[in-house]
Amino acid sequence: MERAGADRTGELIKDKYLIESFLGEGGMATVYRATHTMLGRTVALKVLHPELSRDKEVVRRFVREGQAASS
């Protein structure tokens, strides 16, 4: 599992989110401050822990949470 302190600064996610800094971590995910490269907009990027991505229910819940947060 990815843990706090893992330095992903400068990493480009999905060819559009550039990680700027680590913000925090919870039981399901790690949260980073990032920039949406096409829009130039600062975002909070929540990345699901890899071992949880194999559980379909966890992924569904994670997606629903993201949809609710963006609406």
C-alpha positions in Angstrom: 0.0 0.0 0.0 1.2 3.5 -0.8 1.9 5.4 2.4 2.4 9.0 3.4 5.7 10.3 2.5 5.8 8.6 -0.9 7.1 11.4 -3.1 5.1 11.5 -6.3 5.8 15.2 -6.9 6.2 15.9 -10.6 4.4 12.7 -11.7 1.8 13.0 -14.5 -1.3 10.9 -13.9 -3.5 9.9 -16.9 -1.6 12.4 -19.0 -3.5 15.3 -17.4 -2.9 15.7 -13.7 0.5 16.9 -12.6 1.1 16.1 -8.9 2.4 19.1 -6.9 2.4 17.8 -3.4 1.1 15.3 -0.9 -2.0 16.4 1.1 -3.1 13.4 3.1 -4.0 9.8 3.3 -6.9 7.7 4.5 -7.9 4.1 4.6 -8.9 4.0 0.9 -6.8 6.6 -0.8 -4.0 9.1 -0.9 -4.8 12.8 -1.7 -2.5 15.1 -3.6 -2.6 18.7 -4.7 -2.3 18.6 -8.5 -2.8 20.7 -11.6 -5.1 19.8 -14.4 -2.6 20.5 -17.2 -5.1 21.4 -20.0 -7.2 23.6 -17.8 -4.4 25.1 -15.6 -6.7 24.4 -12.7 -5.6 23.3 -9.2 -7.4 20.1 -8.0 -7.3 17.7 -5.1 -6.5 14.3 -6.7 -7.6 11.3 -4.8 -5.8 8.0 -5.7 -7.3 4.7 -4.6 -4.8 2.4 -2.9 -3.7 -0.2 -5.5 -4.7 -3.3 -3.4 -8.3 -1.9 -3.1 -8.7 -1.5 -6.8 -9.4 -5.2 -7.2 -12.5 -5.0 -5.1 -15.4 -4.0 -7.4 -17.6 -2.7 -4.5 -14.8 -0.5 -3.2 -14.2 0.9 -6.7 -17.9 1.6 -7.1 -18.0 3.4 -3.8 -14.9 5.4 -4.7 -16.4 6.4 -8.0 -19.7 7.4 -6.4 -17.8 9.5 -3.9 -16.0 11.3 -6.7 -19.2 12.0 -8.6 -20.8 13.4 -5.5 -17.8 15.6 -4.8 -17.8 17.0 -8.3 -21.5 17.8 -8.5 
